[in-house]
Amino acid sequence: MESFKKDNHYVPQAYLRQWTNNGKILTYRLLVPHEKCEPWKPHSPKSIAKHQHLYTYFSGTKDSDEIERWLDRDFEGPAFASIAKVVSESRLTSEDWNNLFRFAVAQSVRTPAGLQRFMKRQDETLGAFLSESMEGSVAKVGAALAAGIKLEPAPVVDPYSKLPLKLHRVKNEDGEEGIEARVLNGRKFWIWQLEHILKSTIHRIPTHRWTILQAPPGITWPTTDNPFTRLGVGVNGKLSLEGGWGVPGTRLFLPLSPKHLLFACVGYRPPQRGTTLSLTEAVFIRTMILNGANRYVFATDIQNIDEIRPRTVSRELFDADAKLWAEWHESQSREEAHYPDL
């Protein structure tokens, strides 16, 4: 019987091994409790870029690690053989390119940085969305009843079965009855969204032409705990790390090794595979990779990284972050118990 996978690596170990030296990877922590913390420390890939129970969810009867196993089976495993081909500069098949694309999409949503973006967006928009959705649904039911049409319930299928949704009958101050919808904005909702993107939305992402670019002599690609970059340019020329997958000019890139970079530019033909970037282009992309880091940078060459991304020194923030993850599984499971699978 397989053991429960509670150590969830949001940046896969096999990917990080491209940056190891004698089995260790130099790690730069962006949030530290005091100035005396050593800037760079060697770690094994097994010991970093992970949280316990990041993808575990409480189904209503038991904990499930199916998400961790699914990501490993359908995204990580297929990609690693293709990444090995990139590193050895072997010929890539259409299947390899698809594996690399799927790995990139997964890395764009499965990290703690992706979780934070998702929860912030839901805090800002979820209330209004639920109100509009409920009003529209009630109006649709009312119109169907008035017309004598019987509505059939929509089938409940994955990934929607994990949507932490509750519907309640409520009365307003005038005694009028209505329905209130509540969604738990936390781990289980994030997992629902992650599955929706990687099982459904991924097939609707515009097809881009990908290539592999190489770093010039004297430059290596670092990677981070948020390694996939969507670099967009606004109408005012302002750069954004939230560029759209279908917005022309958005540059999409993911380091695959200190030398190799998976790259596409929306709406543009990419350079030929194996193209070595100019020093100026490489320094710019390296800077954008570092700017996208959340808590950690991993590198074989540490030059200027602390200048590009100075670390934050704060005992208060460090302790708060440690407390959040120490209590993550217990606090999320407690809430999830009130939202069993549909």
Buried (B, 14 or more C-beta within 10 A) or exposed (E): EEEEBBEBBBBBBBBBBBBBEEEBBBBBBBBBBEEEEEEEEEBEBEEBBBBEBBBBBBBEEEBBBBBBEBBBEBBBBBBBEBBBBBBEEEEBEEEBBBBBBBBBBBBBBBBBBBBEBBBEEBEEEBEEEBEEEBEEBEEEEEEEEEEEEEEEEEEEEEBBEBBBBEEEEEEEEEEEEEEEBBBBBBBBBBBBBBBBBBEEEBEEEEEBEBBBBBBBEEBBBBBBBBBBBBBBBEEEEEEEBEBEBEBEBBBBBBBBBBBBBBBBBBEEEBBEBEBBBEEEBBBBBBBBBBBBBBBBBBBBBBEEBBEBBEBEBBEEEBEEBEEEEEEBBEEBBEBBEEBBBE
